[in-house]
């Protein structure tokens, strides 16, 4: 129950939506509105349809003029939260929700190549970031979506969403990363942040690696320092800005 609620309700997807919405509730690009009926329909198809049906539904929404970015932020994200609400209200069972989340994740994978075709920066001189969660956490849908936005901004992204502590340490020691981003999914995970930050710094192939914290848990600037990290980001857009600043400062030092 805990991992499912964290995945749907406590992840940074709501922050992603806020970061890409203006005061009118529309996307910055002025894309066609995605309705509550669209969200409900996609949630239902994700539970009871197959992968092809999910993609066909998305193409129907896009056919009205909405962007793929809007599909990620304003269709898939709220549909995932809707599944969590339905499960809590006992209008669907655990298996249906699990299948639905898997279908949504599969849709993101299928759409990923197109999502990256309009990347904002060239691949030459790519900066590298490892994105991870606190070991043992399973709120993977949100971190996968953040990774998509980093890739779209021209970053090379490494890391496995459900990696163990040993996996993370090995990845940091075997690959060069300019920045490591750690998503914290719930208050109890704060107890493990300082140790994992220290372990990743010690193991990192890049001895000047910068470490950024994020996720739904509120972290003050003082707390960031106490955990041994360099910065905290409140949403995906902010995370990309902060990571750029950290990487630039590191290379200039």
N, C-alpha and C positions, 0 to 999 in steps of 0.2 A: 504493500500500500504506500509506504513512504517514498520509494523511488518513483512510483507512478505519479503521485501528487507533485513531487519535485519537478519531474519532467514537464508536466503540463502547466502547472500553476505558478511555480516559483522560479522558473528559468528566466533567462534574459529576453525571451521572445517579446514580452510586453514592452520592454525597453527598446527593442528593435523597432517596434511599431511606433512608439512615441518619437523616436529619433527621426523617423522618416515621414512624419505627418505635420502639416501646418495647422494653423488655428481653425481652419474650416473642416478639418478631418479628412481632407483629400490629400493624395500624395503630391510631392513637389512638382512632379511632371504633369499634373492635371489629368491623370489617367481616369478611365471610366470607374465609377463607384462599384465596389464589391458589396453586395447586400447581405443582410442577415440570412436571407433565404439561400444565397449562394453558400454561405458558411455551413448552414445546417445540411444542405444537400451534399456538400463535399464530405462532411463528417460521416453522413450515412453511407455514402458510396465507399469511403475508405474502410468502413467496417464490413460491408456486405458485398462489395464489388471486387473486381480483380485490378491488377496494375493498369491494364489497358483502359478500363472504365474510369479510373482516377485521372489518367492523362487526357482522356477524351473530355472529361468534365472541365479540366483546366483549360484545354484548348477552346472550349465553348466560352468560358469567361474571357479569355484573351481575345476571342473574336469580337467582343464588344468594344475593344480598344484599350484594355488595361495592359500595363507593362508586366514583364516577368518579375521584376523586382516587387511590384505591387502584389503579385500572386504569392510570392514568398511571405511578405510581411502582413498582408491583409486577408489572405484566404487560408493558407496552410497553418499559419500561427494561431489565429483564433479558432480554427476548426480543431486543432489539437487541444486547446483549452476547453472547447465544448465537450470533447470526449471525456475529459477529466470531470467536468461538472455532471455529465450524464451518469458516469460511474458512481460518483459520490451520492447522487440522487437515486441510485439503484434503478435507472432506466436502461442500463446495459450491463453486461457482465465483464469480468476481467479479460476473458479471451477476446471479446469483441473489441475492447479498447486496445489491447496489445496488437491485434491484427491491424486496427485502424492506424495506430502510430507507425507500425512497420510500413504500411502502404504509403503513408505520407513521406516517410524517410526515403522510400524507394523512388517516389516521384521527384524528390529533390535530386537524387543521384541521376535520374534519367534526364532531368532538365539542366543539370550542371554544365555540360559542354556549351549549350546555348547561352546560359547565364554569363559565361566567361568570355564570350566573343566580343563584348564591348568593354573589355577591361580598360581601366583608366590610365594605367602606366605600362610601358613596354617591359617585356621579360628581361631585357638586358640589365645586368646589375641588380637583379631581384634581391630584395631583402627577405630574410627567412625568419619565420616565427613558429614556435612550437606551442600549440594550443592544447590544453589538457584540463581535466577536472581533478578534484581531490580523489586520490585512489579509493576505490570502493563505491564512488558515486556512479549512478546510472542515468543521470539527467543528460542524455546524449543528444537529443534532438536540437536543443538550443545551441550547444557548442558546435554541432555540425553546420547549423545555419550561419553562425558567426564565421566559421572557417570559409564558407562560401563567399561571404562579403569581403574577407581579407584576400582571397584568391582573385576576386573580381577587381580589387584595387591594386593588383599586381604583385602581391606577396606570394612567396612559396611557403606553403603551410605544411607542417609536419605534426606528428603525434596521433595517437589512437584515443578515441573518446573514452573507452573503458579500460585504459592501460593501468597496470599495477604500478606500485612504487618502483619496483625493479625495472619494469619496462621504461618508465620515465627517465630514470637515472641512466639507463643504457642508451636511450635515444639522445639524451643531452651530451653524453660522453662521446658518442660515435658520429654525431652530425653537428655542423656549425649552425647556430641560431643567433640572430641579432637580438631577438626578444623572446622571452617565454611568457605566455599568458596563462594564468591559472583561474579557472572559473570555480567559484565557491557557491554551492547550491543551497546551503542551509546553515543556520546558526551553529549547530553542533560541529560542523566541519571546520570552524574557525580554530578549534583546538589543535588541528593538524597542520595549519598553514605554515607556521614558523619552521617546523621541522622539514617539510617538503621543500620550502624555499631554500633552506640551508643545504639540503642534500643536492638540489639541482645546481646551485652555485658551485659547490665543491666538485661536482662531476662534470660540469659544462666544459666542452671543448673550447668555447669562447670564454676566457677568463674575465672578460668585461661584459658579460651578458647582462641585459637589463630584464627585470622581472616585473610584470604587470599583473595586478589582481583585478577580478571582475566578477560578474554574476549578480544575483538578486539581493545578496546580503549587503547592507550598508556598511562601508568601511571609511573611517575618517583618515585624514592625512597623517595624523599622529600614529594611528593604528598601522598604517602602511609601513611606516618606519620600524615600528616594534616587531612586525613580522619579517623584516629584512628585505622587503620589496622596494621597488623604485617608484611605483605609481599605481593609481586605481582608475578604472574607467567605468562610467555609469551605463553606457549603452554601446552598441556596435559602432556607430559613427564616431563616438568619442574614443573608443578603443583604437580605431585605425589612426586617428589624429595623434593620440598619445604614443602609440607604437612608432609612428614616423618620427616624432620628436625624440623618443628614447634612442632609436637607431641612429639618428643624425648626431645626437650628443655623444653617443658612444664612439662613432667614427671620428668625430672631431677631437676627442680627448686623447 
